[in-house]
Amino acid sequence: MFRYLKFLPLLLFGFVHAQEEAVKSVYFEFDKYSLDEKQAKEVVDFIKNTDSTRIESIEIFGYTDDIGKDDYNFKLSTNRANTIQAKLTENGIMSKIIVTIEGKGRILIDDDIVDNLPEKRSKNRRVDVVLNLKELPKLVLPGFFNTIQKNHIVGDHIYLENIFFEKGSSKLTLKAKTELDKVALLLLRYKNVEFEIQGHVCCTPPNQKEAIDKDTKKRQLSINRAQAVYKYLAFRRVPKNRMAFKGYGNTVPLGKDPEYDRRVELVITKI
């Protein structure tokens, strides 16, 4: 489960901020805090497959369902958290970066409004392993800029900070729209600039050049993200005849961290 100066991706998956979080949930049987080998491998691989230079700290939070007394559930949730901590250190994860190991006790639910109570309870018998990640290092690439400028040349790439998409989604967030409002004002000031909005993705299967958009269920995520920016700029009165949009899937990687390939760029096509 999951949940950058010259170059930073314009639009990224999910959740990138000054500090990004990635979360892996491990589920336990009723009244148990032991792990099977498959669960143990999954949680260890989750951390080892993350760029170690970006892991600032690890937090481990244990939970239980709402059955039983508070004292017992706090103890059980703590045991679950400790089990995960022991498994991580046993597999070479340095204990000094594990800054929190906490049992949170039970998660209360209202059984009058839960459609599938047993399933809901099973999802509450878990430990959340939270990786606090440092932001990606800044990249310096020729021809890349972080704002619309007066003296661009054809081929310049424009990235904009703080415009992100959630993982697998093409829907603009409120924060992204606020940033695009600023972009629109600059585009209206520099009326001679024409550009293509280019969408990119990363990390797709080897035989797939494009990713699936979870909102539309179609394999055209890079196209949809580029189109979402196009439509919003048009809504902010940027003339459509100055804009085009295109999805490039995973065909234009930057050769850096995969995070940089989850992006949308404005590329100057005419001055």
C-alpha positions in Angstrom: 0.0 0.0 0.0 1.3 3.2 -1.0 0.7 6.3 -0.2 12.1 18.6 -6.8 16.6 25.2 -8.6 16.0 23.7 -11.9 14.0 20.5 -12.3 11.2 19.1 -10.2 8.3 17.1 -11.7 5.3 19.2 -12.4 2.7 16.7 -11.4 3.4 13.6 -9.3 1.6 10.6 -7.9 0.0 11.0 -4.7 1.4 12.4 -1.9 4.7 14.4 -2.3 5.3 17.3 0.1 8.3 18.7 1.9 8.2 15.3 3.6 6.5 12.4 1.9 5.1 9.4 3.7 4.7 5.8 2.4 2.6 3.4 4.4 2.5 -0.4 4.6 -0.2 -2.1 6.6 0.3 -5.6 8.0 -2.9 -7.4 9.1 -3.2 -9.9 12.0 -5.5 -12.7 12.9 -8.0 -12.1 15.7 -6.3 -11.9 19.1 -2.9 -12.7 17.5 0.4 -10.8 17.2 2.5 -13.4 15.3 3.6 -13.0 11.7 3.7 -15.7 9.0 6.7 -15.8 6.6 4.8 -14.2 3.7 3.7 -11.2 5.8 7.3 -10.8 7.2 8.8 -10.8 3.8 6.3 -8.3 2.4 7.0 -5.7 5.2 10.8 -6.2 4.9 10.7 -5.9 1.1 8.5 -2.8 1.4 11.4 -1.0 3.2 14.3 -2.5 1.4 12.7 -1.7 -2.0 12.5 2.0 -1.0 15.5 4.2 -1.7 17.5 4.0 1.6 18.9 7.5 1.1 15.4 9.0 1.3 14.3 7.2 4.5 14.5 9.7 7.3 12.7 7.7 9.9 10.3 4.8 10.4 7.2 4.8 12.7 5.3 1.7 13.7 1.8 1.9 15.0 -0.2 -1.1 16.2 -4.0 -1.3 16.4 -6.8 -3.8 17.3 -10.4 -4.2 16.6 -13.1 -2.8 19.0 -13.7 -6.2 20.7 -12.4 -6.5 24.3 -11.2 -4.3 27.1 -9.1 -1.2 26.6 -6.1 -2.4 28.7 -6.0 -5.7 26.8 -6.2 -4.1 23.4 -3.4 -1.6 24.2 -1.2 -4.5 25.2 -2.1 -6.5 22.1 -1.6 -3.5 19.8 1.8 -2.9 21.4 2.8 -6.5 21.0 1.8 -6.3 17.3 4.0 -3.2 16.9 6.9 -4.8 18.7 6.6 -7.9 16.5 7.0 -5.8 13.4 10.0 -3.9 14.9 11.7 -7.1 15.8 11.2 -8.5 12.3 12.7 -5.4 10.7 15.8 -5.3 12.9 16.2 -9.0 12.5 16.4 -8.4 8.7 19.0 -5.6 8.9 16.8 -2.5 9.3 18.8 -0.2 11.6 16.9 0.3 14.9 18.1 3.9 15.1 15.8 5.0 12.3 12.8 3.4 14.0 11.7 6.4 16.0 8.3 5.3 17.1 6.9 2.0 18.2 3.4 2.5 19.6 0.3 0.5 20.4 -2.7 2.6 19.8 -5.3 0.2 21.1 -8.6 -0.4 19.5 -10.3 1.4 16.6 -13.9 2.1 17.5 -16.5 1.6 14.8 -20.3 2.2 14.8 -21.8 -1.2 14.1 -25.1 0.5 13.2 -23.7 2.0 10.1 -21.0 -0.5 9.0 -22.3 -2.7 6.1 -19.6 -5.4 6.6 -18.7 -5.4 10.2 -16.4 -8.5 10.2 -14.4 -7.2 7.3 -14.1 -3.7 8.9 -12.9 -5.3 12.1 -10.3 -7.4 10.2 -8.8 -4.3 8.6 -8.4 -2.7 12.1 -6.3 -5.6 13.4 -3.1 -4.3 11.9 0.2 -2.5 12.2 0.9 0.6 10.0 4.6 0.9 9.1 5.1 4.6 8.1 8.2 5.7 6.2 9.0 9.4 6.5 10.9 10.2 3.3 13.1 13.1 2.5 12.1 15.1 -0.6 13.9 14.2 -3.8 17.2 16.0 -4.4 17.1 19.0 -6.8 18.1 18.3 -10.4 19.7 20.9 -12.6 18.9 20.3 -16.3 19.4 22.7 -19.1 16.3 24.1 -20.7 14.1 23.4 -17.6 12.5 26.2 -15.7 10.1 26.5 -12.7 8.0 29.3 -14.0 6.8 31.0 -17.2 9.3 33.6 -18.3 9.5 36.4 -20.8 12.4 35.2 -22.9 11.7 31.5 -23.6 12.9 29.7 -26.6 11.2 26.8 -28.4 11.9 23.6 -26.6 12.1 25.0 -23.1 10.4 22.8 -20.5 8.4 24.4 -17.7 7.8 22.6 -14.4 5.8 24.1 -11.5 6.1 23.3 -7.9 3.2 22.2 -5.7 1.1 20.8 -8.6 0.5 17.2 -7.9 -1.9 14.3 -8.6 -2.7 11.5 -6.3 -1.3 8.1 -7.3 -3.0 6.7 -10.3 -5.4 9.7 -10.5 -5.9 12.4 -13.1 -8.0 14.7 -10.9 -6.5 18.0 -10.0 -6.3 18.8 -6.3 -7.4 22.1 -4.8 -3.7 23.0 -4.2 -2.9 22.1 -7.8 -5.7 24.4 -9.1 -4.4 27.3 -6.9 -1.0 26.9 -8.5 -2.4 26.6 -12.0 -4.3 29.9 -11.3 -0.8 31.5 -11.1 0.4 29.8 -14.2 -2.7 31.1 -16.1 -2.0 34.7 -15.1 1.6 34.4 -16.5 0.4 32.8 -19.7 -2.1 35.7 -20.1 0.7 38.2 -19.6 3.0 36.5 -22.2 0.5 36.2 -25.0 3.0 35.0 -27.6 3.8 31.8 -25.8 2.4 28.6 -27.3 3.0 25.3 -25.7 2.3 21.6 -25.4 1.2 20.1 -22.1 3.0 16.8 -21.9 2.0 14.0 -19.5 4.3 11.2 -18.3 4.2 8.2 -16.0 6.6 5.8 -14.6 6.9 2.3 -13.2 4.5 0.5 -15.5 4.9 -3.2 -16.4 7.6 -3.8 -19.1 5.0 -4.6 -21.8 2.9 -1.5 -21.0 3.9 2.1 -22.0 0.9 3.7 -20.3 -0.6 3.5 -16.8 -4.2 2.9 -15.8 -6.2 5.9 -14.6 -8.1 4.7 -11.5 -10.7 7.4 -12.0 -11.7 6.2 -15.6 -10.4 2.6 -15.4 -8.7 3.2 -18.8 -5.0 2.9 -19.6 -4.4 6.5 -20.5 -3.2 8.2 -17.3 -0.6 10.4 -18.8 -3.1 11.7 -21.4 -5.7 12.3 -18.8 -3.4 14.3 -16.6 -2.2 16.4 -19.5 -5.8 17.0 -20.5 -6.8 17.9 -17.0 -4.2 20.7 -17.0 -5.4 21.8 -20.5 -9.0 22.0 -19.5 -8.2 24.0 -16.3 -6.0 26.5 -18.1 -8.8 26.9 -20.7 -11.3 27.5 -17.9 -8.9 30.2 -16.6 -9.2 31.8 -20.1 -5.9 30.8 -21.6 -6.8 30.5 -25.4 -7.1 27.0 -26.6 -5.3 27.8 -29.8 -2.1 28.4 -27.8 -2.3 25.0 -26.2 -2.1 21.3 -27.1 -1.8 18.3 -24.9 -0.4 14.8 -25.3 0.4 11.8 -23.2 3.8 10.2 -23.5 3.3 7.3 -21.0 6.7 6.0 -19.8 8.5 6.6 -23.1 10.5 9.7 -22.0 12.2 8.8 -18.8 14.8 11.2 -17.4 17.2 8.5 -16.3 17.0 9.6 -12.7 14.8 8.5 -9.8 11.4 7.1 -11.0 9.7 9.8 -9.0 10.9 12.4 -11.6 9.1 10.5 -14.3 5.6 11.0 -12.8 5.3 14.5 -14.2 3.5 16.9 -16.6 5.5 19.5 -18.3 4.7 22.6 -20.4 7.0 22.5 -23.4 7.3 25.7 -25.5 6.4 25.1 -29.1 6.2 28.6 -30.5 7.2 32.2 -29.5 
